[in-house]
Amino acid sequence: MPDLTQHLACVLGDISVGISIILPFLTISFLARRIERISGVRSYWPFFIISIIFYVVHLFIRWLGMLNIVNLGLMQSLYNTATLLLATLSVALGMVGVVSLAGYNPKKISLVFTFFGVTTPIAVGIILTYFKFAPFLPYPTIQALLQGFLAWTFLSLAYFFLQKLCSILEGSRYYFPLIASLIYILVAISFLYSIGGGAYGLVSAELQDVVGGVSTSIGAVAGLIALYSSFRLAKETNPLPPMPLEVGKLETGVREIDDLLKGGIPYSSSILLLGVATSGKTNIFLRLVHHRLEKGDSIIFVCTNNLPENYRLMMKTEGFESQPFEERNSLIFIDAYAGKFGLESKEKYSTSMIPYDISIAISKAIEEAKGINKIIIIHNLTNILDECGARDGLMFLRSLVAKTREAKATLLLSLNPQAFPPAVLALAQEAVDGTIELKVEEKERKVLRYIRIPG
């Protein structure tokens, strides 16, 4: 009878772990089209296939041993550990890939979870050994502690990243994945207690089986709850439609640009303004801000190149006061510059230069901005790419283009083309709807050159 109970507990555990491994990838498939629009990556199926292969190998070796078909002894134990950990780790890595491409940097959290998953079982083993005055824990116990606890920790990490993905996709009201992550950590702790306690007779074999069965069952339920939240998010979030090439024009107040584009910038669209230092990018933005605020639009000005206070002084030099527009939320500054130098920002919206933090600040500002049309200006993208690297910066750009398109806003960014290799510049231009280049020719004559504008 105990053997039957043990086999049933193992079956229940294997099924629960299998469900937990599969569910995050079902989530990705539900949201595949929307993720593709944000990240530009079409498929994460390789991670899914790798996980399934590892998991099937784990089951195959495990049940060959349990049914006494093949007795691999220690090698069987090692195979079980390695394959299960690789499967659960590939789940976490798959979610890391999705979340980082959507503009979130998960490296530190991944390291924390991994460190927690490795060191905690060892610490528990040392503590149990110390209090029982035994020289060492038996090897099978150490192996079981590492195998089980680290597997549950990686599953918890996967659902933590699933919650981050829901937040990035504007579904932050769904907290089921975060709840699932916490449940998996509790399951891991109960696993430590039952296995570690059983090694010294602190927990009976019957109670150990009960704890194992209940824990894995709860883990499977948590995974199903998290799947429900992702299904709701996928159902309520339609894929972004392609942007019409011509939906109206916004006069910029800069005659050269309005003449070049035959009436102004298409609304809504994303435009990259290329120009080396001193080519006049700042002046163009300031003139555009003044003109569009007078027309009743709202401007979200992301400062990565200077302090908001200095931009206010520039606007005053340009001939208008920013304060009246700020008081009615027509002009909103996001300060991503002060923190870079350890300065204390006085702005309502202050953030770091990390793309995810800037993206969250922009989302909040979009909701608060009051105006006929909404325009987001990033001055400039060069500093963001320098700070976080070309790869993360380009992913942030794709994410921001999708975000502003969904909000029916216009996005304007400046970039120094001499600061990056041609390949990076080409990818940046490909991510936006249109590009304008400022050329500084002989005798400091500044010329606007048309490159690509929709319509």
Summary of the structure (lengths in Angstrom):
residues: 455
radius of gyration: 27.6
end to end distance: 75.4
largest distance: 93.8
contacts: 1549
relative contact order: 0.10
helix: 65%
strand: 11%
